[in-house]
Amino acid sequence: MNATSASAPTGVSAPQDVMAPPALPALDNTYGAMLLGAAFGFMLYGLTVHQTYRYSRLYPKDATWMKGLVASILALETLHTTTTLIGIYFHLITNYFNPPSLAMGHWSTRLITPTTGITIVLCQSFYAYRVYVIGPNFVYRALVATALVCMVVEFGFTMAATVEGFRLPLADFKEVSWLVSAMFGFAVFVDVCLTGTLVMVLLRSRTGFKRTDSLIEVLIVYSINTGLLTSIFGLLCFIFAIILPGNLIYIGISIVGVKLYANSVLAVLNSRRALSDRQLEGFEMSSTVESSRDRPNANTWKAREVPVSLAQTNTEIVFSSVQAHSITTDTTGLNSTDYGKRGETDFA
């Protein structure tokens, strides 16, 4: 009998010494969550670009600092979107057959935390400035000061999380993910503080005129919805970074959340034209004053006083401090005369 006839029976394979492949890290709650967040974030980034373009066409005469604010938001959002895309491509495409790379991290994913934190602080600074201008009352400014202190602490946690992110591999970052949670916790507190203060100012600005009060109610609802939306996403990031530190669900949520911050600020700036069309410029509503040469102008954001002057044939209702003999530029760098001169040159 030859060697062939002594082989194993047909249909039975001989045992082979094959090493089992290494266990792959979970992808659904790590880079899968990050991919889903990036998909929605990319759509919101397109809206950010559109709103920035619209702002540049509608308000070319805005103050330099406000143009710088918009440009900074766009630059940070572009960097944030780019680093997110590079990180996902590096881990899921370039290192598709290299599972250990999933636990090591990449410089692009490490930059997501600082760009997120800086963008949030920048957007909240705008809201803090707005509340500071409209509320000269000591209580309002004390609340703004409290929010500013929390923003400084929030920025500190952002920098601490960034340093730890570059020092530790991604698999070990779960030990310090509480830094990211603290960052979003202070962000939520600042949102609630500033939104609550703004609503208080608007509620105290009611005049008893039905049309005026209805417009103030629209602003209150808009302010609450804007602050509520960003607060919800911030709260979700705060919770998931604590209870599930070993995955990237909180990063996926933060990608969407930071885009909402940017778009909310741009929406506030771009809504001035719509409010002006409804005879409400910022927090000011005024009807056309016939045969009046020296029409008082108001600071757009100031909303603390009651009607200033009532005429027989027209009404001038202003929710702010009014200077009757001078043109007062609003916090956006524009006055009422500038709005009137645009006419057909605007692009809506």
The 8 nearest C-alpha neighbors of each residue, nearest first, counted from 0:
[[1, 4, 2, 5, 3, 6, 7, 8],
 [2, 0, 3, 4, 5, 6, 7, 8],
 [1, 3, 5, 4, 6, 0, 7, 8],
 [2, 4, 5, 1, 6, 0, 7, 8],
 [3, 5, 6, 2, 1, 0, 7, 8],
 [6, 4, 2, 3, 7, 1, 0, 8],
 [7, 5, 3, 4, 8, 2, 9, 13],
 [6, 8, 9, 11, 5, 13, 12, 4],
 [9, 7, 11, 10, 6, 12, 5, 4],
 [8, 10, 11, 7, 12, 6, 13, 4],
 [11, 9, 12, 8, 7, 13, 6, 14],
 [10, 12, 9, 8, 13, 7, 14, 6],
 [13, 11, 10, 14, 7, 9, 8, 15],
 [12, 14, 15, 11, 7, 6, 8, 10],
 [15, 13, 12, 16, 17, 11, 7, 18],
 [16, 14, 17, 13, 12, 18, 19, 11],
 [15, 17, 18, 14, 19, 13, 12, 20],
 [18, 16, 15, 19, 14, 20, 13, 21],
 [19, 17, 20, 16, 21, 15, 22, 14],
 [18, 20, 17, 21, 22, 16, 15, 23],
 [21, 19, 18, 22, 23, 17, 98, 96],
 [22, 20, 23, 19, 98, 18, 24, 99],
 [23, 21, 20, 24, 98, 19, 25, 99],
 [22, 24, 98, 21, 25, 99, 26, 20],
 [23, 25, 26, 22, 98, 101, 102, 99],
 [26, 24, 27, 23, 28, 29, 30, 246],
 [25, 27, 29, 30, 31, 28, 24, 32],
 [26, 28, 31, 29, 25, 32, 30, 33],
 [29, 27, 32, 26, 31, 246, 248, 247],
 [30, 28, 247, 246, 26, 31, 32, 27],
 [31, 29, 33, 32, 26, 34, 27, 28],
 [30, 32, 27, 34, 33, 29, 26, 28],
 [33, 31, 35, 28, 248, 30, 251, 34],
 [32, 34, 251, 30, 36, 31, 35, 37],
 [35, 33, 37, 31, 32, 36, 30, 38],
 [36, 34, 38, 32, 37, 33, 31, 39],
 [35, 37, 251, 33, 39, 34, 38, 254],
 [36, 38, 40, 34, 35, 39, 41, 33],
 [39, 37, 35, 41, 40, 36, 34, 42],
 [40, 38, 42, 36, 37, 41, 255, 43],
 [39, 41, 37, 255, 43, 42, 38, 254],
 [40, 42, 44, 38, 43, 39, 37, 45],
 [43, 41, 45, 39, 44, 40, 46, 38],
 [42, 44, 46, 40, 45, 41, 258, 47],
 [43, 45, 47, 41, 46, 42, 40, 48],
 [46, 44, 48, 42, 43, 47, 49, 41],
 [45, 47, 43, 49, 44, 48, 50, 42],
 [48, 46, 44, 50, 45, 49, 262, 51],
 [49, 47, 51, 45, 46, 50, 52, 44],
 [48, 50, 46, 52, 51, 47, 53, 45],
 [51, 49, 53, 47, 52, 48, 54, 46],
 [52, 50, 54, 48, 53, 49, 47, 55],
 [53, 51, 49, 55, 54, 50, 48, 56],
 [52, 54, 50, 56, 51, 55, 57, 49],
 [53, 55, 51, 57, 52, 56, 58, 269],
 [56, 54, 52, 53, 59, 58, 57, 51],
 [57, 55, 53, 54, 346, 58, 59, 52],
 [56, 58, 54, 345, 55, 346, 53, 59],
 [57, 59, 60, 61, 54, 55, 56, 345],
 [58, 60, 55, 61, 56, 57, 54, 66],
 [61, 59, 58, 62, 333, 332, 337, 63],
 [60, 62, 332, 58, 59, 331, 333, 63],
 [63, 61, 332, 65, 64, 331, 66, 60],
 [62, 64, 66, 65, 67, 61, 332, 60],
 [63, 65, 67, 66, 62, 68, 61, 69],
 [66, 64, 68, 67, 62, 63, 69, 61],
 [67, 65, 63, 69, 68, 64, 70, 62],
 [66, 68, 64, 70, 65, 69, 71, 63],
 [69, 67, 65, 71, 66, 70, 64, 72],
 [68, 70, 72, 66, 71, 67, 73, 65],
 [69, 71, 67, 73, 72, 68, 74, 66],
 [72, 70, 74, 68, 73, 69, 67, 75],
 [71, 73, 69, 75, 70, 74, 76, 68],
 [72, 74, 76, 70, 71, 75, 77, 69],
 [75, 73, 71, 77, 76, 72, 70, 78],
 [76, 74, 78, 72, 77, 73, 79, 71],
 [75, 77, 79, 73, 78, 74, 80, 72],
 [76, 78, 74, 80, 75, 79, 73, 81],
 [79, 77, 75, 81, 76, 80, 82, 74],
 [78, 80, 76, 82, 77, 81, 114, 75],
 [81, 79, 83, 77, 78, 82, 76, 84],
 [80, 82, 78, 84, 83, 79, 77, 85],
 [83, 81, 107, 85, 79, 84, 80, 86],
 [84, 82, 80, 86, 81, 85, 79, 87],
 [83, 85, 81, 87, 82, 86, 88, 80],
 [86, 84, 82, 88, 83, 87, 89, 81],
 [87, 85, 89, 107, 83, 108, 88, 84],
 [86, 88, 84, 90, 89, 85, 91, 83],
 [89, 87, 92, 85, 91, 86, 90, 84],
 [90, 88, 93, 86, 87, 92, 91, 85],
 [89, 91, 94, 87, 88, 92, 93, 101],
 [90, 92, 95, 88, 87, 89, 94, 93],
 [93, 91, 95, 88, 94, 89, 90, 87],
 [92, 94, 89, 95, 90, 91, 88, 96],
 [95, 93, 97, 90, 96, 92, 91, 89],
 [94, 96, 92, 91, 97, 93, 90, 98],
 [97, 95, 94, 98, 93, 92, 91, 99],
 [96, 98, 94, 95, 99, 100, 101, 90],
 [97, 99, 100, 101, 96, 23, 95, 94],
 [100, 98, 101, 97, 102, 103, 23, 24],
 [101, 99, 103, 98, 102, 97, 104, 94],
 [102, 100, 99, 103, 98, 90, 104, 24],
 [101, 103, 170, 169, 100, 99, 104, 168],
 [104, 102, 168, 100, 169, 101, 170, 105],
 [105, 103, 169, 102, 168, 101, 100, 108],
 [104, 106, 107, 108, 109, 86, 103, 89],
 [105, 107, 109, 108, 110, 104, 165, 86],
 [106, 108, 82, 86, 110, 109, 105, 85],
 [109, 107, 86, 111, 110, 105, 106, 83],
 [108, 110, 106, 107, 111, 164, 165, 112],
 [111, 109, 107, 108, 112, 113, 114, 106],
 [110, 112, 108, 114, 109, 113, 115, 79],
 [111, 113, 115, 110, 114, 116, 161, 109],
 [114, 112, 116, 115, 110, 111, 157, 117],
 [115, 113, 117, 111, 116, 112, 79, 118],
 [116, 114, 112, 118, 113, 117, 257, 111],
 [115, 117, 113, 119, 118, 114, 157, 112],
 [118, 116, 120, 114, 119, 115, 113, 121],
 [119, 117, 121, 115, 116, 120, 114, 122],
 [118, 120, 116, 122, 121, 117, 123, 115],
 [121, 119, 123, 117, 118, 122, 124, 116],
 [122, 120, 124, 118, 119, 123, 117, 125],
 [123, 121, 119, 125, 124, 120, 118, 260],
 [122, 124, 126, 120, 125, 121, 127, 119],
 [125, 123, 127, 121, 122, 126, 120, 128],
 [124, 126, 128, 123, 122, 127, 129, 121],
 [125, 127, 123, 129, 128, 124, 130, 122],
 [128, 126, 124, 130, 129, 125, 143, 131],
 [127, 129, 131, 125, 126, 130, 124, 132],
 [130, 128, 126, 132, 131, 127, 125, 133],
 [129, 131, 127, 133, 132, 128, 134, 197],
 [132, 130, 128, 129, 134, 133, 140, 127],
 [133, 131, 129, 130, 134, 128, 301, 135],
 [134, 132, 301, 300, 130, 302, 131, 129],
 [133, 135, 136, 131, 139, 132, 130, 140],
 [136, 134, 137, 133, 140, 132, 131, 139],
 [135, 137, 134, 139, 138, 140, 141, 133],
 [138, 136, 140, 139, 141, 135, 134, 142],
 [139, 137, 141, 136, 140, 142, 135, 134],
 [140, 138, 142, 136, 141, 134, 137, 143],
 [139, 141, 143, 137, 142, 138, 131, 144],
 [140, 142, 144, 138, 143, 139, 137, 145],
 [143, 141, 145, 139, 140, 144, 146, 138],
 [142, 144, 140, 146, 145, 141, 127, 147],
 [145, 143, 141, 147, 146, 142, 140, 148],
 [146, 144, 142, 148, 143, 147, 141, 149],
 [145, 147, 143, 149, 189, 144, 148, 150],
 [148, 146, 150, 144, 149, 145, 143, 151],
 [147, 149, 151, 145, 150, 146, 144, 152],
 [148, 150, 152, 146, 147, 151, 153, 185],
 [151, 149, 153, 147, 148, 152, 154, 146],
 [150, 152, 154, 148, 153, 149, 155, 147],
 [153, 151, 155, 149, 154, 150, 156, 148],
 [154, 152, 150, 182, 156, 151, 155, 185],
 [153, 155, 157, 151, 152, 156, 150, 158],
 [154, 156, 152, 158, 157, 153, 159, 151],
 [155, 157, 159, 153, 182, 154, 158, 178],
 [158, 156, 154, 160, 155, 159, 116, 113],
 [157, 159, 161, 155, 156, 160, 162, 154],
 [160, 158, 156, 162, 161, 157, 155, 163],
 [161, 159, 163, 157, 158, 162, 178, 164],
 [162, 160, 158, 164, 159, 163, 113, 157],
 [163, 161, 159, 165, 164, 160, 166, 158],
 [162, 164, 166, 160, 165, 161, 167, 159],
 [165, 163, 161, 162, 166, 167, 109, 160],
 [164, 166, 162, 163, 167, 109, 161, 168],
 [167, 165, 163, 164, 162, 168, 161, 172],
 [166, 168, 164, 165, 163, 171, 172, 169],
 [169, 167, 103, 170, 171, 104, 172, 102],
 [168, 170, 104, 172, 103, 102, 171, 167],
 [169, 171, 102, 168, 172, 103, 173, 245],
 [172, 170, 173, 169, 168, 174, 167, 175],
 [171, 173, 169, 174, 175, 170, 176, 167],
 [172, 174, 244, 176, 245, 171, 175, 170],
 [173, 175, 172, 176, 171, 244, 177, 245],
 [176, 174, 177, 173, 172, 178, 163, 160],
 [175, 177, 173, 178, 179, 174, 244, 240],
 [176, 178, 180, 175, 179, 241, 181, 240],
 [179, 177, 181, 176, 180, 160, 156, 175],
 [180, 178, 182, 176, 177, 181, 160, 183],
 [179, 181, 237, 177, 240, 183, 178, 182],
 [182, 180, 184, 178, 179, 183, 177, 185],
 [183, 181, 153, 179, 180, 156, 184, 185],
 [184, 182, 186, 180, 237, 185, 233, 181],
 [183, 185, 181, 187, 186, 182, 237, 180],
 [184, 186, 188, 187, 183, 182, 153, 149],
 [187, 185, 183, 189, 184, 188, 190, 182],
 [188, 186, 190, 230, 184, 185, 189, 233],
 [187, 189, 185, 191, 186, 190, 192, 184],
 [188, 190, 192, 186, 146, 187, 191, 193],
 [191, 189, 187, 193, 188, 192, 194, 226],
 [190, 192, 188, 194, 189, 193, 195, 187],
 [193, 191, 189, 195, 190, 194, 188, 196],
 [192, 194, 196, 190, 195, 191, 189, 197],
 [195, 193, 197, 191, 196, 192, 190, 226],
 [194, 196, 198, 192, 193, 197, 191, 199],
 [197, 195, 199, 193, 198, 194, 192, 200],
 [196, 198, 194, 200, 199, 195, 130, 193],
 [197, 199, 201, 195, 200, 196, 219, 202],
 [200, 198, 196, 202, 197, 201, 195, 203],
 [201, 199, 197, 203, 198, 202, 204, 196],
 [200, 202, 204, 198, 203, 199, 197, 215],
 [203, 201, 199, 204, 200, 205, 198, 215],
 [202, 204, 200, 201, 205, 199, 303, 304],
 [205, 203, 201, 202, 303, 302, 304, 206],
 [206, 204, 212, 203, 202, 207, 201, 215],
 [205, 207, 208, 305, 204, 212, 306, 211],
 [206, 208, 205, 209, 212, 211, 210, 305],
 [209, 207, 211, 206, 210, 212, 205, 213],
 [210, 208, 212, 211, 213, 207, 206, 214],
 [211, 209, 213, 212, 208, 214, 215, 207],
 [210, 212, 214, 208, 213, 209, 215, 206],
 [213, 211, 215, 209, 214, 210, 205, 208],
 [212, 214, 216, 210, 215, 211, 209, 217],
 [215, 213, 217, 211, 216, 212, 210, 218],
 [214, 216, 212, 218, 217, 213, 219, 211],
 [217, 215, 219, 213, 214, 218, 212, 220],
 [216, 218, 214, 220, 215, 219, 221, 213],
 [219, 217, 221, 215, 216, 220, 222, 214],
 [218, 220, 216, 222, 221, 217, 198, 223],
 [219, 221, 223, 217, 218, 222, 224, 216],
 [220, 222, 218, 224, 219, 223, 225, 217],
 [223, 221, 219, 225, 220, 224, 218, 226],
 [222, 224, 220, 226, 225, 221, 227, 219],
 [223, 225, 227, 221, 222, 226, 228, 220],
 [226, 224, 222, 228, 223, 227, 221, 263],
 [225, 227, 223, 229, 224, 228, 194, 190],
 [226, 228, 224, 230, 225, 229, 223, 231],
 [229, 227, 231, 230, 225, 226, 224, 232],
 [228, 230, 232, 231, 226, 227, 233, 256],
 [231, 229, 233, 227, 187, 228, 232, 234],
 [232, 230, 234, 228, 233, 229, 227, 235],
 [231, 233, 235, 229, 234, 256, 230, 236],
 [234, 232, 230, 236, 231, 235, 183, 187],
 [233, 235, 237, 231, 232, 236, 230, 238],
 [234, 236, 232, 238, 237, 233, 239, 231],
 [237, 235, 249, 233, 239, 234, 238, 240],
 [236, 238, 180, 234, 235, 183, 240, 184],
 [239, 237, 235, 241, 236, 240, 234, 242],
 [238, 240, 243, 242, 241, 236, 249, 237],
 [239, 241, 244, 180, 237, 238, 249, 243],
 [242, 240, 239, 238, 244, 243, 177, 180],
 [241, 243, 239, 240, 244, 238, 245, 237],
 [244, 242, 239, 245, 240, 241, 246, 248],
 [245, 243, 173, 240, 246, 241, 176, 242],
 [246, 244, 173, 243, 247, 170, 172, 29],
 [247, 245, 29, 244, 28, 248, 243, 249],
 [246, 248, 29, 250, 249, 28, 32, 33],
 [247, 249, 251, 32, 250, 246, 28, 252],
 [248, 250, 236, 252, 247, 239, 251, 240],
 [251, 249, 253, 247, 248, 252, 254, 33],
 [250, 252, 36, 33, 248, 254, 32, 249],
 [253, 251, 249, 250, 254, 255, 36, 256],
 [252, 254, 256, 250, 255, 251, 257, 249],
 [255, 253, 251, 252, 256, 257, 36, 40],
 [254, 256, 40, 258, 253, 252, 257, 36],
 [257, 255, 253, 259, 258, 232, 254, 252],
 [256, 258, 260, 259, 255, 254, 253, 115],
 [259, 257, 261, 255, 256, 260, 43, 262],
 [258, 260, 256, 262, 257, 261, 263, 229],
 [259, 261, 257, 263, 258, 262, 229, 119],
 [262, 260, 258, 259, 263, 264, 72, 265],
 [261, 263, 265, 259, 264, 260, 47, 266],
 [262, 264, 266, 260, 261, 265, 259, 267],
 [265, 263, 267, 266, 262, 261, 268, 122],
 [264, 266, 262, 268, 267, 263, 269, 50],
 [265, 267, 263, 269, 264, 268, 270, 262],
 [268, 266, 264, 270, 265, 269, 263, 271],
 [269, 267, 265, 266, 270, 271, 264, 54],
 [268, 270, 266, 271, 267, 54, 265, 272],
 [271, 269, 273, 267, 272, 268, 266, 274],
 [272, 270, 274, 269, 273, 275, 281, 268],
 [271, 273, 275, 274, 270, 276, 269, 280],
 [274, 272, 276, 270, 275, 271, 277, 269],
 [275, 273, 279, 271, 277, 276, 272, 280],
 [274, 276, 280, 279, 278, 272, 277, 273],
 [277, 275, 273, 278, 274, 272, 279, 280],
 [276, 278, 274, 275, 279, 273, 284, 280],
 [279, 277, 275, 284, 276, 285, 280, 274],
 [278, 280, 284, 274, 275, 283, 277, 281],
 [281, 279, 275, 283, 274, 282, 271, 299],
 [280, 282, 299, 283, 300, 271, 279, 274],
 [281, 283, 280, 299, 300, 302, 279, 318],
 [282, 284, 280, 279, 317, 318, 281, 299],
 [285, 283, 279, 278, 316, 317, 280, 282],
 [284, 286, 315, 316, 278, 283, 287, 317],
 [285, 287, 314, 315, 288, 278, 313, 284],
 [288, 286, 289, 285, 313, 314, 315, 278],
 [287, 289, 291, 313, 286, 290, 314, 315],
 [288, 290, 291, 287, 313, 312, 292, 286],
 [291, 289, 288, 292, 287, 293, 294, 312],
 [292, 290, 289, 288, 293, 294, 287, 295],
 [291, 293, 294, 290, 289, 288, 295, 324],
 [294, 292, 291, 295, 324, 323, 325, 296],
 [293, 295, 292, 291, 296, 323, 288, 324],
 [296, 294, 323, 322, 321, 293, 324, 297],
 [297, 295, 326, 321, 327, 294, 322, 335],
 [298, 296, 321, 299, 319, 327, 320, 295],
 [297, 299, 329, 301, 300, 327, 328, 319],
 [300, 298, 281, 329, 282, 301, 297, 280],
 [299, 301, 133, 298, 282, 281, 302, 129],
 [302, 300, 133, 319, 298, 299, 303, 132],
 [303, 301, 318, 319, 133, 282, 204, 304],
 [302, 304, 204, 319, 318, 301, 200, 133],
 [305, 303, 318, 319, 302, 204, 320, 306],
 [304, 306, 206, 318, 307, 204, 317, 303],
 [307, 305, 316, 317, 308, 318, 304, 206],
 [306, 308, 305, 317, 316, 309, 315, 321],
 [309, 307, 315, 306, 310, 316, 314, 317],
 [308, 310, 314, 315, 311, 307, 313, 306],
 [311, 309, 313, 312, 314, 308, 315, 288],
 [312, 310, 313, 309, 314, 308, 288, 289],
 [313, 311, 310, 314, 289, 288, 309, 287],
 [312, 314, 310, 311, 288, 286, 315, 287],
 [313, 315, 309, 310, 286, 316, 285, 312],
 [316, 314, 285, 308, 286, 309, 317, 313],
 [315, 317, 306, 285, 284, 314, 307, 318],
 [318, 316, 283, 306, 319, 284, 315, 307],
 [319, 317, 302, 304, 283, 303, 305, 282],
 [320, 318, 302, 301, 304, 303, 317, 321],
 [319, 321, 297, 304, 301, 322, 298, 318],
 [322, 320, 297, 323, 296, 319, 295, 298],
 [323, 321, 324, 325, 295, 296, 320, 327],
 [322, 324, 295, 325, 321, 294, 296, 293],
 [325, 323, 322, 293, 295, 326, 294, 296],
 [326, 324, 322, 323, 327, 295, 296, 293],
 [325, 327, 296, 328, 334, 324, 322, 295],
 [328, 326, 296, 325, 297, 329, 334, 298],
 [327, 329, 334, 333, 332, 326, 298, 330],
 [330, 328, 298, 299, 331, 332, 333, 334],
 [329, 331, 332, 299, 298, 328, 300, 333],
 [330, 332, 329, 333, 61, 62, 65, 328],
 [331, 333, 62, 61, 330, 329, 328, 334],
 [334, 332, 328, 329, 331, 61, 337, 60],
 [333, 335, 328, 337, 336, 329, 327, 338],
 [334, 336, 338, 337, 339, 296, 333, 328],
 [335, 337, 339, 338, 334, 340, 333, 326],
 [338, 336, 340, 334, 339, 335, 333, 341],
 [337, 339, 335, 336, 340, 341, 334, 333],
 [338, 340, 336, 337, 341, 335, 342, 334],
 [341, 339, 337, 338, 342, 336, 335, 344],
 [342, 340, 339, 344, 338, 345, 343, 337],
 [343, 341, 344, 340, 345, 339, 338, 346],
 [342, 344, 345, 341, 346, 340, 347, 339],
 [345, 343, 342, 341, 346, 57, 340, 56],
 [346, 344, 57, 343, 341, 347, 342, 56],
 [345, 347, 56, 57, 344, 53, 343, 55],
 [346, 345, 57, 53, 56, 272, 54, 344]]
